[in-house]
């Protein structure tokens, strides 16, 4: 697995682990949920960018 994808996998696991921990709380802090959503959105954008670069430099 390319290093970038392995890094993205670790980040994804960290985000979802954080969601799970917050889910255990009766009322999770809205700021924490917002930060996780922002992190998830940024991760998805980074993955999309990486995949678009792979297509740009792929076989012609």
Order of alpha helices (4+ residues) and beta strands (2+ residues): alpha-alpha
